[in-house]
Structures are given as C-alpha cells and as structure tokens.
Amino acid sequence: MKKLAILITAVIFASCSSDLESLNENIKDPLAVPGESLFTGAQKNLVDQVVDLNVNNNNTKLWAQYLQETTYTDESNYDQVTRTIPETHWSVMYKNVLKDLDEAKIVIEATTYSTPELEALKPNKLVIIEILNVYTYANLVETFGDVPYTEALDIDNLLPMYDDAETIYKDLVSRLTAAINALDESNGSFGSADRIYGGDVALWKKFAASLKLRMGILMSDVDAAFAKTTVESAVTTGVFTSNADNASYTFLGSDPNTNPIHDNLILSGRRDFVAATTIIDVMNSLDDPRRLLYFTPTDDGTYKGGNIGETSSYSTYSHVSAQVEEATFPGILFDYAEVRFLLAEARARLFEVGGTAKEHYDAGITASILDWGGTAAEATTYLVQPTVDYDLAIVASTATTPWKEVIGTQKWIALYNRGLEAWTSIRLLDYPLMATPADAVSGFPARYTYPIIEQSLNGANYGSAASAIGGDEAETKLFWDLN
Amino acid sequence: MKSKLIWILAPIIGLFMSFSYAQEKTISGTVTDQMGMALPGVNIVVEGTTIGTQTDFDGNYTIQGSQDQTLLFSYIGLQSVVKVIGASSTIDVIMEEDAEALEEVVVTALGISRDKKSLGYATQEVQGEDLNTVKSGNFVNALSGKASGIQIKKNNNLGGSTNVVIRGNASLTGSNQALFVIDGVPINNTNSNSEYQGEASGNYYDYGNTASDINPEDIESVNVLKGAAASALYGSRAANGVIMITTKKGKDAAGIGITVNSGITIGSIDKSTFAKYQDQYGAGYGAYYGPDEDGFFNQEDVTGDGVADITVPFTEDASYGGRFDSNLLVYQWDALDPDSPNYRTATPWVNAKNGPISFFETPVTTTNSVSFARSYEDDGSFRLNYTRFDQSGLMPNSSIKKHNFSMSGVFKLTDRLTVTGYSNYINTKALGRNSTGYNDNIVSNFKQWWQTNVDLKDLKDIYFDTKRNVTWNPASTDAGSAPIYWDNPYWSRYENYQNDYRNRFIGNVSLDYEFTDWLNFTARVATDTYSEIQEERRANGSVPTGFGIPDSAGNRGNVDSGYGRRNLDVTETNYDFFFNFQKDLSDDFNLKGILGTNIRRNDFQSIYSATSGGLSVPRLYSLQNSTGPLPLPVERAEKIGVDGIYASASLGYKSILFVDATVRRDHSSTLPEDNSTFYYPSVATSFVFTNLLNADFITFGKLRANYAEVGNSAPFDFLFDTYNVNIPPGAPSTSVDNQKKNPELKPERTESFELGLEMKFLRNRLSFDLAYYQTNSIDQIFGVPVSRATGFEKKILNAGEIENKGVELSISGNPVRTEDFSWTAMVNWTKNKNEVVSLEDGIQTLQLGDFQGGVTLNAEVGQPYGVIYGTDYTYLNGERVVDPADGQFIKTSTSDQKIGDTNPDWLMGISNKFNYKNLSFSFLIDIQQGGSIFSLDQYYGRATGLYEETAFINDLGNPVRNTLADGGGFINEGVNPDGATNASRIRADRFGAFGYRRGLPDKAFVYDASYVKLREVAISYNLPSKLLANTFLTNASLSLIGSNLWIIDKNIPHEDPEGGLSAGNLQGYSVGSLPTTRDFGFNLKLQF
C-alpha cells in the first residue's frame, strides 16, 4: 500500500514540470530589430504602392487614362469593388507604411547608439520619418477623405474614429513646417538605409518643402488664404531646383525588389495594358517628344491608344515603353517637373512665389522632357508650338479658367507613370477632360470608396465618416475638390 | 508408377479421412424463449468449426455434428446456450433473457472500456468493417452519414483533406476539427496546406490531412465521442469531439490467422459535376477583333505570304466569339507551330470533338493487404498487417502510393501484468497533386476561361510530340510564342508537377498492472512522428505565375519557372500514467475511478525555400539552380507542451443510476505564466429506467444528462511580438508583423450540456438514441481582424462566444429477421444551429476570409458562423430592380449584403443492409439540406460564355447572342426604378451578360448546397461454409462496391456541392474544384 501511495504521488508530480513556458519561445523571428531597417521596409512599401499599376493594387494610371486594359476592362470602367482596391491601398498605407514608420520612430528614439557621431544622426532620422508620415497621411486624405488620424495606429483602440479631412490636412501642413525647421543640414541621417536620398538631409528638406507646396496648392480652392501662406512659406524654404532633386527610389534587378511595373508587365508575361487613347491623342496632336519615351509605336510606326473602357487588342495598340518596364526603372515619389507646374499654378492663383506662370510652365515641361531622356532642343521646339505655348494656349482655351486647362494638360502629360498624383491633379484642376468609359460603373471617381472591412468591422465610425463627407460613393467630391 | 502415385496421394487421402473420421449425425430441435414462444433466427454453430445454421420461423433447426462436439446457440439479448451433442439427436433449447448481453462495451476517453449504459454522454460506434468496404484512401470520408452529429466534407483533390466537424463550428478562427485518437492516444491530423490555399489563392496544393494515413484495415471500430463531457479527460484539444479508433489486436483470429484482401476501384466522372458547355460559339469576347475591331476574328498573316489570314483570337480565354460554321476555315492555335500537323493550315470553325472532360483520366485505386493474426486464448494475441495502396488520379500524371506496415498485440506477461502495443509505419508518395484555387489551376481554366473550339486531343498530341509548351493560348502569332494566360494543360501536368514524400511512425506501448482485482495501473508512451518533403516545380516556358516564398502580404513574384521545397518534421509524444479502479461498495453501489496524468509534447519544424527569378538550367529542379539570389527561406520551430492531471469518479447504483464526475488540470506552455494553469470539470449522469419498469416491449431505456467545461490553451507563439525580416532591397529591411500578439491571454473555455434518451424495443428490433445539446465556446483565443488603421491586420484576443445547439437522432431497426433473410436499417439525423453570440466589444462582424469577386465569409453577432457577404440585387417591393437604359440589374454598391449562410439546416444518413443467406446488400443515402455555396466558376465562366446557359433561343425565337438589332438579348425579370415591369432587353452579344460583368451581383452566383447522394452501395457474398469445409480457407467473401454512384438531387449546376477549398473554417466557396467520380470497386477477402 505504501508503494502504491508513492506511485500515486509520483504520477501526480510527473506532470508538474517547471519552466514549461520557455517552450513557447519563437527562436526563428527577431524580438527586436534596428529602427533603420523598419524605415527601409516602410519606404519600399510606400514607393511600391505609389508606383504600382497592378489592377489589384493601384488603378490610377487607368483612371488618369494613360493606360487602358486589353480584355478585362473592369478597372478601366471604374470598378473598384471587384478587386477591392481601396482595401489594399488603405491596408498598405496604414499597416505597411505608417505602422512601420511609427515603429521605426519608437525604436530609434529608444536606441542608444554606440558613438556620439551615430547618436547625432538620430534627430534627423526622426524628422525624415515624420516627413514620410505626412506624405502618407496626405495621400490617404487625398484618396479617401475623412480617415482615422488622431485615433489611428493605436492597437488598443480597435475601432478608431475618422477625423475631418480638412482638419487633418491642415495639421499635416503644420507638422511638415515643424519638420522642415527641425532638419539639421549640418548632420547626416539614414545613410544607405534611405533608398531615396541616401540620407541627404538637404534633399529631404527640399522634398518636405515641395510636399508643402503641393499640399498648399491642393487647399487653394477651399481656403485660399491658408494655401497662399503655405505655398509661399514652402517656396521660401526652398523647393526642388532640378531633376537631380527628384525623390527617386532605387530598385534592384531581382524579385521582390524590382520596380513593381516590371513584375506586372514583364515577369507576369501578361498583356493586360495598352496605351489609352486619351493621352495618345493629345501627344499625337502635340507631336510630343516624350511619346516614344512613354510608349512603343504600333507595327505601322504610329502611336495608337485603346478606347476607354473598351476591349482593346494588345497587338493593335501602343504599349508602355521598354524603359518603363525595366526592373530598375526608378520609382518616383516626387519630381522637379511637378514642382514647376505647381509653381505655375501658384502664380496663376497670384501667390507670391516669384517668376511667371509661363516661366514655371515652360520649366516644368522642359524638366519632364529632359528627365524622360529627351533633349533640350526637343523641349524648345515643343514649347513654341501654338498649342503648347502658354500665352497662346491660354487665349485659345475655351475653359472657364483657361490656365487650369493649359497647365492641367501639360502637368498631366508630365505626370505619366505617376497615377495617384495625376488623378489628384485632374480632380483639382478638372483638366484635361477624361473620356467616359464605355461601360463605366460610376462617374469619374472623385475618391476611393472605403474598404469593405471598414464597413463591416468599424461600422459606426464608418457610418459617421460616410455621412460627414456626403456619402461613401466614388463620385463624392472631397473637401478640396470644389469645382 | 502406380504404386508411387499411391504413396504420393496417401497423405492427402489421409488428411481427408481425418476430417471425416468423427461420426457425423443430424441433430434437430426447437428453440424457444422463457415464455415458450418459438425463436426464429437463432444462430447455431458447431463450436470450433465453420458449420452453422439458424432456426426457422417456428424455431426449428437441423444441423450436422458428432457426439463429442458442442453446439452454441446465440441470439442478441438472450443468454447464449452451450450443449454437448451427446447421444441424442434431438436437442430443444430454452433461451433466457440476458441482462449482460445488453451491456454494450464501448471505448471511451484514454482508451478505457466502459459499459455503454453507464455513460452520461453520447457516443456512437461505427464498425471498422463499415469503414472499409469503400476504399477511398482516406477512411475519414467513409464516416459520412454513418454517425449523427458529425459533418464530413471531403473534396475531390487527389489525397485532399477532409473537414470533420462534430456538433458544429465552435471556434471562430481556430481549428474546428475533431481530435483523432488511436488506442487512447491522440495523433496528428493537421494539414500542411498553406493558409493561402485555404483562401483560394491559385497555385497552391492540398496536401491532405494526416489522419488519412491511418489504414482502415487496422481499424476494429471507431467510436465518436460527441460532447465535451465525453472527451473531458483529453482536455483542451478534444473540445471539438473525438474520433476514437480502436485497432485490431488479433483477438478474433480464426483458422491459421491469415487474411488476404485485394480490391480495385475504378472511377468515372459524374458528368453532372463538370461543366456542360454550349457548343455553338468559339474563342473570343465579342465582336472586338479584326482591323476595325468589330469582327469575331483577327486578320493576321500567319502563313507568311504577306496576306492577312482569318485567325482565331487565340489570346482570349473565353468562348464568346464567332458562331461555329463548319464551312468557315480559320487559322487556329495549331496553325502557328511548325511541329503541328496543321501548321499554316486553316481548319473548320467547329466545336471541339474532345472537350475538357476528355482531359481527365480514369482513376484506379488498388488496395492489397495481408494480415497475420493469432490469438493465444487468455494469454494474448497479435496481428501483423501490410497494406499497399496505389491510386492514380483524375488528372494525368497523378498518383498516391502508400505502404502501410502495422503490428499490434496484447500479451499477459504475468497474471497481473499485461502489455499492449501498436506500431505503424506509413510511407506515402504522392505525385502531381492538383493545383487548387483561382490561377494556374487547370480546372479553373476549364470552368472559367476556356475556348470551346480547342480540342484536348490535339493539345495532348502536340505536347507528347514536341515536349514543348505549345499552347492554345499563345501571347502572339509567332511560332514558339510564350503562353499569355494558360499553358498547354498537358505541359502543366507533366512539367509543372509537385510531389511529396512522407515517412511516418505511429506507435504506443502500454503496460497494465493489476494491483488487486479492483485496482489497475497503466503506463503508456506514444509517439506520432513524421518527416515530409514537398517539392513544387515549374518548367521554363510556363505561364508566369506567383511562385515561391510569399512576402508578408502574401504576394509572390511572377516567374515562368522555379523550384521550391519544404521539409517538415512533426512529432507528438504523449506519456500517460493512470490508475483505474472499480469496486463494489455494497450489493447496490459500485464505484469506478481514474486518477492520472498526461504529458504531451509537440514539436513542429519546417523549412521552406524556393528559387527566385526562374531556373538557370531548364528542367533541373534544385535550389542552386536559381536565376536570382536565393530568397530568405521560411523557417519554423514550434514547441508546445501541456501537462495535465485528471481524475474521474463514477458511482453506480444497481445498474440503474450512474453519476460520473471528472476534473482536469492543465498546465500549458502557450499561455502566460499567470494564466497557464487551469482547471475544468464535468458531470454526467445516466438513468436506466427500464430496470424500474416492467414493459415487455421496452428492452432498454436510458436517460442521460451531462454538463462539461473544457479549457483550451493558445497556439504556439501568441504572446510576444516578433518582427518580419524582408529580403533586403539594398539595405536591411524589416517590418512589424501583421498580427499583434497578446501577453495577457487566458485560456478559452467551452461549456456544454446535453440531454439524451436511448431506447431499445422488442429485443433490439428497434432502437433510437436522441440527444439535445448546447455548447458555448467562450473567451476564444484568436486573431481578431481589426481596422487596418490600427497598423495591424489582427490582434490576438480572448474574444467572442459561439453557441451551438442541436439535436441528433439515430434510429436503427431490424424490420425483418428470418432464417434466411434479414433487413437492418439505420438513420442518422443531425441538426445544428450555430450562432455567434458576441465578439470583441464593439465589433459586430469579423471577416473570416475574403475572396475574389468581393465576396467575404464572416462571423456576425446574432448570425450563424460563416455567412457569405457580397453584392446583392436591389429590390423594389420585393422585385429585382433593372436599369431600363441597358436592361441590366442594378446591384448594391456595397459588398456588405448577406447573400448566403454556409451552415446546412440538417444532415441525414440512411443506411440499409439486407442479408439473404450468404449474400448481403447494403446502401447508404447521404443528405444535406441547406447551406450556401458561392461559385467563382459560374461568376466568371458564365461571363466568358462557356456554359450551356449562355447560348439559347430567346423569347423572340432568336439566338440570344444575336445583337439587339438582330433580335438577340433577353429580358431580365424585375421592375424598373419607377416600378414599371422591366421591358428593356439586355445585350448578350458580348461577354459578361450572364456572368459577373453586367449588373449581376455576387448573389446571383450563390447556390443552395443541398444534396441527396447515393453514397455507397455494396453487395457481398460469403462463400458458404460447406464449400469451404474441406479447403484451407476459413472464410472467403467477394464484394462489389459502388461509391458516389448517383447524385440524386442537387441545386448547384456544373459541380458538386461538396466541392470546396480544403479542410478548415473557410467553406462555402467553390473555385475550380475537380469533378466527382463514381467509383466502382471489387474486393476479395480470403481468410485462412
């Protein structure tokens, strides 16, 4: 009986192992990483999403009518539900960009670097993170309208409320101003972890000012005074002054670090896109020197674009040019040409930014042609055409506000390959006029509709936001898009 | 010569003589019960021989036997009688009621046998024999319809996984699969499918669930433990019910103990589960081609003579093109390749003679097994088995081969010490599993994106002639053009195949020591371990597709070639020590108890690596052949440990009332230290009221009730955040994980109660078992999908409650039982009602999965688990609204409409077995009522004009695909926004009119998943013992088997309502699933 008692005790204690919890340790994934690596990851995710033309991720090159789908024309016809594009965009921006930037900031702030020299880079790193934060939030506001902002990125608040778009936008501008002031050009920053500027603080400052310029311009119709101050202060800081300042991301030659366009057009072997008639017709009429830099000619040597929203045979139409398809073709977040067009707009709106609208307009076109690989001579020839010449074009325009058509059209040509930016410009300036797609499922999209998961998961906040902006519809115009 | 022959024959003659040496005589008599009533159908055998008979309707029998032999009289519900034949030739027998005989012994948790009547919870036994008639390669499939309360959902993937859910989905996102237990010890039943496979992403494979490794030949019986009370002693993992498997130990070995079993099964496609195509129109999307983009054909020079030729739009993977016309000669895909017999030759524009269905091959399954068994009376028994299983699949170049070796035995070492063991080695080799999901799946190709003018035989010939990827879908007219969307399907099968290889060992050894006649001690160690290699390949020149290692968002780079391999090492070890005692406290009271401990360790290791950017050297499948730098492999090492202590006590009063109580304490490695130890109890009671009644026709009656709680711990690594390391884009790159972990988790809990009534009438002629249950799963641990604005996709929380309520009814009867003929019938009926009671505070809806088409699967508070959301029609006074401008329906602009519920209303299995002399005939009808399924095949395939529903004569008497001007189109039934009945005609002369494209909402592609299936038919013939009497055979039987012979009724066209994704929580979505086969089999069993 005694033996039995011992056995029973043994059985019960057999299972009382200590330190069982240590089995749960994940020995394959890191518990801590350098903040710089998080920044690198976030930056790439941001550029990928902005540059992409995959119909599951970013349709704006179709919406800006640079491109047209060959067979599966849903997205050319403004369908944004079937492939849940808003969902992807929202998710990438918040989860893959903002969250990683946020984490990078937290980690870098908490890091004690090994040398005083490394420690001294810290403030600039945090400011650069802040600048990309502003860029990303600005994009979210420009695409959706009201979005979670003050309650965003807080995992303890599972149902964040949406903030008023205009309030967010103005706050972003003041954050940007603070960031510009905080940058210390006498010191470095991320170095090679920054795949855009290699950590060059002066260039980041120009980027921030240029971004501020763009944000100011976007506010012009809704709050001219705010726009004016913002734009003028940006120019005082110093915006891009040449193509060398372009925020251009360096891709690598092999997957998954190639330009996403390469993956979509070359690696996939698919033939989903041809040039769109809207841009081809304009470029043909202007005999634009960028035509062969943007597109390939068809077999007969001419440039042809598919009709908007209609099935288009791949072999009949022009395609994206070889350089755009290259694995290492740079991903552009912001460029000098756009800055000059923005300055032209600023002058047209009579903001004090120096120069004339024509000067900026001409410089924008020239910068674009040169950046794409054209020559100065081509630019000069192009500019003197009556249909391009600023003054003549203004006179010829039948638009209510002629400069919107003139600047809008040339800016749109220059923004080829930058779908989101082009779409925003079209919405703000209402030029050039977009064709109505053959099987359009909505009017020209003024915004992305909110993701399905926000409707089902964050329903109450979604509902208030939807009614605050005037309905969760593709056609609902955002606060800055008054005309 | 002659004399030599005699010498040779002598021993044989002697042998025969020895058989007939004993004095045979004829015995006859009558068998009656205590009341003097004649008993028909009583079994009588001469002990130790195969000679036997039955009493006739008047209770009379005759049998041959010799004086020193004994006769054994047996009858269910009556005490057996043994009579020595002796001198008399008339033996009358009176048989008495046998209380003992009603004592059905069943195997319960831990492998402990219990008297069924004392159990306060539902269990249902299925005999191994019934699972073994139809050999499907996965015995789990054979459970369908054979027990109530259990839903089996198999798919048609070769070696694919089977979803086994007992009493409904209880877990929101965790596993809802039943636990599989062999001889008391849990085994592994996970599948190693990628999570993306479950989400219907293309180019993933279904690797099957590992319980399919169990050899049905080894199964003595399966007992389904349905409720938490039944499985409480297994603790956390058994919350979803248990499938208890008892293996054969050779106890019933007869003769010299050799059994040979040989079977073959041949499948043929059930055409109602595959696409029925329209046969009037070929390639194209509409009149979009030619120089003016208004014709059905292109004008390109393919003959090289500088003159444009009429060419088929080969790049288009649709059949909404030109009307077939055998007088029209066109250049088709086979005119482009110099090796093609039709090179530069125009051929008639006709529907293909050999459509996609001809692509499939005849699946053949052979099972051959031999087993050796021997019983040593009271000392023990052993059994050895070898089974070879060979299966070829529907798809060309696909097969599964299994070798299964098992050994089991039980031996009494001393009077007190018994040792039991089981070991099983399984070697599985699979080749060419079918790719599942949307892209790169040949069945999606056939059911969604196909040209009806393409002949499969031509594709086959050109592939085998050239061994190149000459496809019907080239990107350009150039000879040797790469494909644009789809490979030649034969190329896909013979070049882009996967294979896998698994070595698995399952074994346990158990020592049982009897201290006294009322106390036993059992010590058992068991392991289940396997290593597996999975290899996936794409040959240079294939359609580029996502391949290899996905990034954190699930995206994979596009490549035209590649190689990937995954190595897995999975082990589970269980140590059990328990005391089992049983004592009569007085004449009336009996006490049973268990006190024990279970120590479990799971170890999962895997590494997955794949090439990037393609393969440098074609057809060399190795990692070092990667064109790009080898991407970071995915490595996993996961360990889980649970230490449990449990106790149970059962008090019985006079075989009338039984009360069971259990308690278990678990200490789990996956919870935070403060919450890692938890307790949970159960109470069950059984009341056998018949012992108090005296109603003759009621043989047995029992009421049972139970309440149980089961605690459950978390999966591995749910507590602390880790980062993802990305393939460096030029500098080190990391990112925050998509899932926010939670260091404050507590165990989840399942609370359930059950009421049951079991009754048997007229000596078991009729019996039923009725159960009502309710199970609430509370504080569930799962990754709650959150607003992405939080920066995460999911947050691990204790959140949510699911309630399952249900009724189960099993009725079995023996309507006819005569000397030569008997009929046994059984009905299993299950109704489960599932409701999501709550989710995390403030969250009303969880998205469980999102699919192509904007369709999502959700858990919403107040709704059943697994409702389908998508776009719906818009309605005006209950009628669908049609836009008068184009005749298209106006669908909702948002995708948050409830358009289906994946849960069936009820399930029913009806089985019947007829025995006539040595012949038996049985069939099983399996019914599911209700449940919804979304078909992506119809969503796209109708848009692309494949199906017969897309080409018909319209109300005006014209082909619907004519232009409106030509009297085509059709009128959608509904009203215009102003309320007027719609009279606008919708164009049907271009693609989309019938599919997703033109106004039809997701709702239009949601179908009722109900079915009535003739699941199994079996005819068996046992050779009469007389024939075998003088041979070395003791038993021989021959069976003809049919499975899935007839889908008697279903509502989803062109596919099987059971065709789903794979096992798991994402159900109710169908994309590119293989057709179902009708399987015919033949099986021969010989016992020596």
HADDOCK unambig.tbl for C-alpha pairs under 7 A between the chains (distance, minus, plus):
assign (segid A and resid 11 and name CA) (segid B and resid 577 and name CA) 6.31 0.50 0.50
assign (segid A and resid 11 and name CA) (segid B and resid 596 and name CA) 6.68 0.50 0.50
assign (segid A and resid 11 and name CA) (segid B and resid 597 and name CA) 6.28 0.50 0.50
assign (segid A and resid 12 and name CA) (segid B and resid 597 and name CA) 6.29 0.50 0.50
assign (segid A and resid 12 and name CA) (segid B and resid 645 and name CA) 6.61 0.50 0.50
assign (segid A and resid 15 and name CA) (segid B and resid 597 and name CA) 6.43 0.50 0.50
assign (segid A and resid 15 and name CA) (segid B and resid 598 and name CA) 6.98 0.50 0.50
assign (segid A and resid 15 and name CA) (segid B and resid 599 and name CA) 6.11 0.50 0.50
assign (segid A and resid 15 and name CA) (segid B and resid 643 and name CA) 5.13 0.50 0.50
assign (segid A and resid 15 and name CA) (segid B and resid 644 and name CA) 6.35 0.50 0.50
assign (segid A and resid 16 and name CA) (segid B and resid 643 and name CA) 6.99 0.50 0.50
assign (segid A and resid 20 and name CA) (segid B and resid 641 and name CA) 6.72 0.50 0.50
assign (segid A and resid 20 and name CA) (segid B and resid 669 and name CA) 5.09 0.50 0.50
assign (segid A and resid 21 and name CA) (segid B and resid 669 and name CA) 4.19 0.50 0.50
assign (segid A and resid 21 and name CA) (segid B and resid 670 and name CA) 6.40 0.50 0.50
assign (segid A and resid 21 and name CA) (segid B and resid 673 and name CA) 6.74 0.50 0.50
assign (segid A and resid 23 and name CA) (segid B and resid 639 and name CA) 5.54 0.50 0.50
assign (segid A and resid 23 and name CA) (segid B and resid 640 and name CA) 6.17 0.50 0.50
assign (segid A and resid 23 and name CA) (segid B and resid 669 and name CA) 6.12 0.50 0.50
assign (segid A and resid 24 and name CA) (segid B and resid 639 and name CA) 6.28 0.50 0.50
assign (segid A and resid 24 and name CA) (segid B and resid 640 and name CA) 6.53 0.50 0.50
assign (segid A and resid 24 and name CA) (segid B and resid 669 and name CA) 5.89 0.50 0.50
assign (segid A and resid 24 and name CA) (segid B and resid 670 and name CA) 5.56 0.50 0.50
assign (segid A and resid 24 and name CA) (segid B and resid 716 and name CA) 6.04 0.50 0.50
assign (segid A and resid 24 and name CA) (segid B and resid 717 and name CA) 5.68 0.50 0.50
assign (segid A and resid 25 and name CA) (segid B and resid 717 and name CA) 6.66 0.50 0.50
assign (segid A and resid 26 and name CA) (segid B and resid 717 and name CA) 6.25 0.50 0.50
assign (segid A and resid 27 and name CA) (segid B and resid 637 and name CA) 6.95 0.50 0.50
assign (segid A and resid 28 and name CA) (segid B and resid 635 and name CA) 6.65 0.50 0.50
assign (segid A and resid 28 and name CA) (segid B and resid 636 and name CA) 6.34 0.50 0.50
assign (segid A and resid 28 and name CA) (segid B and resid 637 and name CA) 6.84 0.50 0.50
assign (segid A and resid 29 and name CA) (segid B and resid 722 and name CA) 5.90 0.50 0.50
assign (segid A and resid 29 and name CA) (segid B and resid 723 and name CA) 6.36 0.50 0.50
assign (segid A and resid 29 and name CA) (segid B and resid 724 and name CA) 6.79 0.50 0.50
assign (segid A and resid 30 and name CA) (segid B and resid 722 and name CA) 5.39 0.50 0.50
assign (segid A and resid 30 and name CA) (segid B and resid 723 and name CA) 5.57 0.50 0.50
assign (segid A and resid 31 and name CA) (segid B and resid 721 and name CA) 6.49 0.50 0.50
assign (segid A and resid 31 and name CA) (segid B and resid 722 and name CA) 4.54 0.50 0.50
assign (segid A and resid 31 and name CA) (segid B and resid 723 and name CA) 6.30 0.50 0.50
assign (segid A and resid 37 and name CA) (segid B and resid 732 and name CA) 5.18 0.50 0.50
assign (segid A and resid 37 and name CA) (segid B and resid 733 and name CA) 4.30 0.50 0.50
assign (segid A and resid 37 and name CA) (segid B and resid 734 and name CA) 5.26 0.50 0.50
assign (segid A and resid 38 and name CA) (segid B and resid 733 and name CA) 5.96 0.50 0.50
assign (segid A and resid 38 and name CA) (segid B and resid 734 and name CA) 4.92 0.50 0.50
assign (segid A and resid 38 and name CA) (segid B and resid 735 and name CA) 5.39 0.50 0.50
assign (segid A and resid 40 and name CA) (segid B and resid 731 and name CA) 7.00 0.50 0.50
assign (segid A and resid 40 and name CA) (segid B and resid 733 and name CA) 5.40 0.50 0.50
assign (segid A and resid 41 and name CA) (segid B and resid 733 and name CA) 4.81 0.50 0.50
assign (segid A and resid 41 and name CA) (segid B and resid 734 and name CA) 5.52 0.50 0.50
assign (segid A and resid 41 and name CA) (segid B and resid 735 and name CA) 6.03 0.50 0.50
assign (segid A and resid 81 and name CA) (segid B and resid 854 and name CA) 6.28 0.50 0.50
assign (segid A and resid 82 and name CA) (segid B and resid 853 and name CA) 4.93 0.50 0.50
assign (segid A and resid 82 and name CA) (segid B and resid 854 and name CA) 4.95 0.50 0.50
assign (segid A and resid 83 and name CA) (segid B and resid 852 and name CA) 6.71 0.50 0.50
assign (segid A and resid 83 and name CA) (segid B and resid 853 and name CA) 6.66 0.50 0.50
assign (segid A and resid 83 and name CA) (segid B and resid 854 and name CA) 6.39 0.50 0.50
assign (segid A and resid 84 and name CA) (segid B and resid 854 and name CA) 6.35 0.50 0.50
assign (segid A and resid 91 and name CA) (segid B and resid 788 and name CA) 5.51 0.50 0.50
assign (segid A and resid 94 and name CA) (segid B and resid 788 and name CA) 6.24 0.50 0.50
assign (segid A and resid 94 and name CA) (segid B and resid 789 and name CA) 5.38 0.50 0.50
assign (segid A and resid 94 and name CA) (segid B and resid 791 and name CA) 5.32 0.50 0.50
assign (segid A and resid 95 and name CA) (segid B and resid 788 and name CA) 6.04 0.50 0.50
assign (segid A and resid 95 and name CA) (segid B and resid 789 and name CA) 6.98 0.50 0.50
assign (segid A and resid 95 and name CA) (segid B and resid 791 and name CA) 4.07 0.50 0.50
assign (segid A and resid 95 and name CA) (segid B and resid 792 and name CA) 5.56 0.50 0.50
assign (segid A and resid 99 and name CA) (segid B and resid 791 and name CA) 4.85 0.50 0.50
assign (segid A and resid 100 and name CA) (segid B and resid 735 and name CA) 5.94 0.50 0.50
assign (segid A and resid 100 and name CA) (segid B and resid 736 and name CA) 5.99 0.50 0.50
assign (segid A and resid 148 and name CA) (segid B and resid 789 and name CA) 6.45 0.50 0.50
assign (segid A and resid 152 and name CA) (segid B and resid 789 and name CA) 5.34 0.50 0.50
assign (segid A and resid 152 and name CA) (segid B and resid 790 and name CA) 5.33 0.50 0.50
assign (segid A and resid 153 and name CA) (segid B and resid 789 and name CA) 5.90 0.50 0.50
assign (segid A and resid 153 and name CA) (segid B and resid 790 and name CA) 3.97 0.50 0.50
assign (segid A and resid 153 and name CA) (segid B and resid 791 and name CA) 5.00 0.50 0.50
assign (segid A and resid 154 and name CA) (segid B and resid 790 and name CA) 5.17 0.50 0.50
assign (segid A and resid 155 and name CA) (segid B and resid 790 and name CA) 5.21 0.50 0.50
assign (segid A and resid 158 and name CA) (segid B and resid 786 and name CA) 5.85 0.50 0.50
assign (segid A and resid 158 and name CA) (segid B and resid 787 and name CA) 6.38 0.50 0.50
assign (segid A and resid 158 and name CA) (segid B and resid 790 and name CA) 6.73 0.50 0.50
assign (segid A and resid 159 and name CA) (segid B and resid 787 and name CA) 6.41 0.50 0.50
assign (segid A and resid 192 and name CA) (segid B and resid 731 and name CA) 6.60 0.50 0.50
assign (segid A and resid 193 and name CA) (segid B and resid 731 and name CA) 5.42 0.50 0.50
assign (segid A and resid 252 and name CA) (segid B and resid 729 and name CA) 6.74 0.50 0.50
assign (segid A and resid 254 and name CA) (segid B and resid 613 and name CA) 6.73 0.50 0.50
assign (segid A and resid 254 and name CA) (segid B and resid 628 and name CA) 6.11 0.50 0.50
assign (segid A and resid 255 and name CA) (segid B and resid 557 and name CA) 6.23 0.50 0.50
assign (segid A and resid 255 and name CA) (segid B and resid 612 and name CA) 6.83 0.50 0.50
assign (segid A and resid 255 and name CA) (segid B and resid 613 and name CA) 6.36 0.50 0.50
assign (segid A and resid 256 and name CA) (segid B and resid 557 and name CA) 6.17 0.50 0.50
assign (segid A and resid 257 and name CA) (segid B and resid 729 and name CA) 5.39 0.50 0.50
assign (segid A and resid 263 and name CA) (segid B and resid 557 and name CA) 6.96 0.50 0.50
assign (segid A and resid 263 and name CA) (segid B and resid 558 and name CA) 6.41 0.50 0.50
assign (segid A and resid 267 and name CA) (segid B and resid 544 and name CA) 6.53 0.50 0.50
assign (segid A and resid 267 and name CA) (segid B and resid 558 and name CA) 5.30 0.50 0.50
assign (segid A and resid 267 and name CA) (segid B and resid 559 and name CA) 5.90 0.50 0.50
assign (segid A and resid 268 and name CA) (segid B and resid 544 and name CA) 4.96 0.50 0.50
assign (segid A and resid 268 and name CA) (segid B and resid 545 and name CA) 6.23 0.50 0.50
assign (segid A and resid 268 and name CA) (segid B and resid 558 and name CA) 5.08 0.50 0.50
assign (segid A and resid 268 and name CA) (segid B and resid 559 and name CA) 6.75 0.50 0.50
assign (segid A and resid 269 and name CA) (segid B and resid 484 and name CA) 6.22 0.50 0.50
assign (segid A and resid 269 and name CA) (segid B and resid 543 and name CA) 6.78 0.50 0.50
assign (segid A and resid 269 and name CA) (segid B and resid 544 and name CA) 5.80 0.50 0.50
assign (segid A and resid 270 and name CA) (segid B and resid 484 and name CA) 5.50 0.50 0.50
assign (segid A and resid 270 and name CA) (segid B and resid 485 and name CA) 6.68 0.50 0.50
assign (segid A and resid 311 and name CA) (segid B and resid 288 and name CA) 6.89 0.50 0.50
assign (segid A and resid 452 and name CA) (segid B and resid 895 and name CA) 6.54 0.50 0.50
assign (segid A and resid 452 and name CA) (segid B and resid 896 and name CA) 6.98 0.50 0.50
assign (segid A and resid 454 and name CA) (segid B and resid 787 and name CA) 6.38 0.50 0.50
assign (segid A and resid 456 and name CA) (segid B and resid 845 and name CA) 5.70 0.50 0.50
assign (segid A and resid 456 and name CA) (segid B and resid 896 and name CA) 6.76 0.50 0.50
assign (segid A and resid 457 and name CA) (segid B and resid 787 and name CA) 6.88 0.50 0.50
assign (segid A and resid 457 and name CA) (segid B and resid 843 and name CA) 6.00 0.50 0.50
assign (segid A and resid 457 and name CA) (segid B and resid 844 and name CA) 6.45 0.50 0.50
assign (segid A and resid 457 and name CA) (segid B and resid 845 and name CA) 5.39 0.50 0.50
assign (segid A and resid 457 and name CA) (segid B and resid 846 and name CA) 6.47 0.50 0.50
assign (segid A and resid 458 and name CA) (segid B and resid 787 and name CA) 6.59 0.50 0.50
